[in-house]
Amino acid sequence: MEAFTEVMDKMLGQFNKAFDGRATVTEEEPREPLKKGGLPRIALEMVDFRKEKDPANGQIDLRTSFEARITMSFDREKRTRLVVRNLAAEVFSLVDKNDFEVTNLSPADNLTASDDVIFKDFSGLESWLVEWEHILRIGEDRWKKDWAMYPETGVKP
């Protein structure tokens, strides 16, 4: 199953296009530290999923949670906190109601943005976290394969 790969690839594509030259977009939080004077970093990650209501067609609906962590070194600009918050607002705007052109993905909902408490203890870094959810439908629809209705009656032959 490649559903998660497709979702992440489409997200990365849209984020890279939206933030080209203004931020480095990565998949998940890389282990290497931010470079001094480097661009802000936006790290995308799918953090969990859980079963949603059953669509009763052989498929599974998964409520998937994603996050984008916007991180920047204080030595880049004097107004680092504002730069990071502005980028967080842009991420929020990009994600809001976006399905990232994935067929079985609902538009984003349950968006939140906040100061990133995990990175708060790292000196010299400012970080904000934007979180959101999608419903991803996986598997094959068992009713679609042989479902052909007469348009006049709506009855299957």
GITAPE-V979089 format. One line per field, one symbol per residue. ss: DSSP state (H for helix, E for strand, - for the rest). phi: phi as a letter, one per 30 degrees, with the letter a starting at -180 (. if undefined). burial: I if it has 9 or more other C-alpha atoms within 8 Angstrom, else O. A space follows every 10 residues. Layout:
# GITAPE-V979089
ss: ???
phi: ???
burial: ???
This chain:
# GITAPE-V979089
ss: --HHHHHHHH HHHHHHHH-- --EEEEE--- ---------E EEEEEEEEEE E--------E EEEEEEEEEE EEE------H HHHHHHHHHH HHHHH----- ----E---EE EEEEE----- ----EEEEEE EEEEEEEE-- --------E- -----E-
phi: .ceddddddd deddddddce icaccbcidd ddddddiddd ccccaccaab dceddibjcb ccdccbbbcc bbddddbdce eddddddddd dedddeidch hceccdddbh dbbaeddddd dddibcbbbc babbccccjc ddddeccbcd ddcicdd
burial: OOOOOIIIOI IIOIIIOOIO OOIIIIIOIO OOOOOOOOII IIIIIOOOOO OIOOOOOIII IIIIIIIIII IIIIOIOOOI OOOIIOIIOO IIOOIIOIII OIOOIOIIIO IOIOOIOOII OOOOIIIIII IIIIIIIIOO IOOOOOOOII OOOOOOO
